[in-house]
């Protein structure tokens, strides 16, 4: 099922998508003609009079709906409740919809095999750090990411900060009491937040919810009065922290030291 959004794709988003394709060395939608068309519209957009009537969002949705075999924007607008896509047909996947040179799902490309050869070293490091704490991600009900931090009702009282969530057994072995100020250290840096016992945490893991640290945020009169800290300070950064195949940043399973603050 596909629906045409009430608010169409904005020009900036279409431009960003085109720039991503250019950086990746690929034509937008995999078609050279589509790239040329976008380049033409971008040029027209810069012209004083014509530019105001040119909308990249119209072009974007027009191309993507055509590519999906939906007949374009006019047909979509006649069906505000959406159009049901046809079922995938047997035999139309390999060689047609798989975007690899071979047309097949490549289960063991060279990059994967190179990474697989390092798994023994990774496993050995895991064994060496089997007793260390690992920092994992966690989101909270009242402060999901950071969207509610400038609303007093969401950050009043004990919700005025983020916490170090830790299993009581891990806390006990580190002389840390519930409510104590804890120092969490990693990558040569540290942050300090109150500890909160959570028996639902797996032993060996701790968590500090992200999205905090607004003390110097201009214009956020409520959020700037909170005492939470930015957990990203201690997370790995730089190119060496990126998983090379997926391109994901290393934000989970980070080895940390946890100690009580004086």
Beta strands, then each sheet from edge to edge (+ up, - down):
strand 1: 133-136
strand 2: 163-166
strand 3: 181-186
strand 4: 189-197
strand 5: 205-208
strand 6: 254-260
sheet 1: 1+ 5+ 2- 4- 3+ 6- 1+
end
